[in-house]
């Protein structure tokens, strides 16, 4: 069983590197997202998860009167960072009543790509994350 999950993990990492590049996903929906995103609340949430530095948070907070510039700055930061920052960004969208932006990013990332590939990738990543949880966390989820 361990070999199976190890194979899934390796396959998923290669697949996600080739298919779900956060920068590519955000480039596809950049203009729409920057117009609909209230970056201050998302940035605060990301800062609490250590996905943004204090300097980045302060810059975004200072652009309160220019919401599109603040959103563009946040998107640029996320596009330059690792997949963990992108995951935190998506979580922050869900936690800050930006479900419409979350859905825009997810559906926009499918443009020009077979949806079945994304579904398979999602299932693989979910299985791998379950496998690496401790016993207590597994009981809560399952």
C-alpha positions in Angstrom: 0.0 0.0 0.0 2.9 2.4 0.8 4.3 1.8 -2.7 0.9 2.6 -4.2 0.7 6.0 -2.4 4.4 6.8 -3.2 3.6 6.2 -6.8 0.5 8.4 -6.6 2.5 11.1 -4.9 5.2 11.0 -7.6 2.7 11.0 -10.4 0.7 13.8 -8.8 3.8 16.0 -8.3 4.8 15.6 -11.9 1.3 16.1 -13.2 0.7 19.2 -11.0 4.0 20.7 -12.2 2.9 20.2 -15.8 -0.7 21.0 -15.5 -1.6 23.2 -12.5 1.0 25.9 -12.5 -0.4 28.6 -10.2 1.1 31.4 -12.3 -0.4 30.0 -15.4 -3.8 29.6 -13.8 -3.8 33.2 -12.5 -2.5 34.6 -15.8 -5.6 33.2 -17.5 -8.0 35.0 -15.1 -5.8 37.9 -14.0 -7.9 40.8 -15.3 -11.3 39.4 -14.1 -9.9 38.5 -10.6 -8.1 41.8 -10.1 -11.4 43.6 -10.6 -13.4 41.4 -8.3 -11.0 40.8 -5.5 -11.0 42.7 -2.2 -7.3 42.1 -1.5 -7.1 43.6 2.0 -9.1 40.9 3.7 -7.5 38.1 1.7 -4.0 39.5 2.4 -4.7 39.6 6.1 -5.7 36.0 6.1 -2.7 35.0 4.1 -0.4 36.9 6.5 -1.9 35.0 9.4 -0.9 31.8 7.5 2.7 33.1 7.0 2.1 33.3 3.2 2.9 37.0 3.1 5.5 39.1 4.7 4.6 42.1 6.8 6.0 44.5 4.1 3.7 42.8 1.5 0.7 43.1 3.7 1.4 46.7 4.6 1.7 47.6 0.9 -1.6 45.9 0.0 -3.3 47.6 3.0 -1.9 51.0 1.9 -3.7 50.6 -1.4 -7.2 50.7 0.2 -8.3 53.6 -2.1 -7.0 51.7 -5.2 -8.5 48.2 -4.9 -7.5 47.0 -8.4 -3.8 47.9 -7.7 -4.0 46.1 -4.4 -5.5 43.0 -6.0 -2.9 43.1 -8.8 -0.1 43.3 -6.3 -1.5 40.3 -4.3 -1.9 38.3 -7.5 1.7 39.1 -8.6 3.0 38.0 -5.2 1.0 34.7 -5.4 2.2 34.1 -9.0 5.9 34.4 -8.0 5.6 32.1 -4.9 5.4 28.4 -4.4 2.3 26.2 -4.6 1.9 26.4 -0.9 1.3 30.2 -1.1 -1.2 29.5 -4.0 -3.0 27.0 -1.8 -3.1 29.5 1.1 -4.5 32.1 -1.3 -7.3 29.8 -2.4 -8.1 28.9 1.2 -8.1 32.6 2.1 -10.6 33.3 -0.7 -13.0 30.7 0.7 -12.6 32.1 4.3 -13.1 35.7 3.3 -16.4 35.4 1.4 -14.7 35.4 -2.0 -16.3 32.2 -3.2 -17.2 33.9 -6.5 -13.5 34.7 -7.1 -12.4 31.2 -6.0 -14.9 29.7 -8.6 -13.7 32.1 -11.3 -10.1 30.9 -10.7 -11.0 27.3 -10.7 -13.2 27.4 -13.7 -10.9 29.7 -15.6 -8.0 27.3 -15.1 -9.9 24.7 -17.2 -9.9 26.8 -20.3 -8.3 24.8 -23.1 -7.6 21.8 -20.9 -9.5 18.5 -20.5 -11.5 18.7 -17.3 -11.0 14.9 -16.7 -7.2 15.5 -16.1 -8.0 18.1 -13.4 -10.5 15.8 -11.7 -7.9 12.9 -11.7 -5.2 15.2 -10.3 -7.6 16.5 -7.6 -8.4 12.9 -6.5 -4.8 11.9 -6.4 -3.8 14.9 -4.3 -6.7 14.3 -2.0 -5.7 10.6 -1.5 -2.1 11.6 -0.9 -3.0 14.2 1.7 -5.2 11.7 3.5 -2.4 9.2 3.6 0.0 11.6 5.2 -2.4 12.8 7.9 -2.0 11.5 11.4 -4.6 9.0 12.8 -6.6 11.7 14.6 -6.9 13.9 11.6 -8.0 10.9 9.5 -10.8 10.1 11.9 -12.1 13.7 11.6 -12.1 13.7 7.8 -13.3 10.2 7.2 
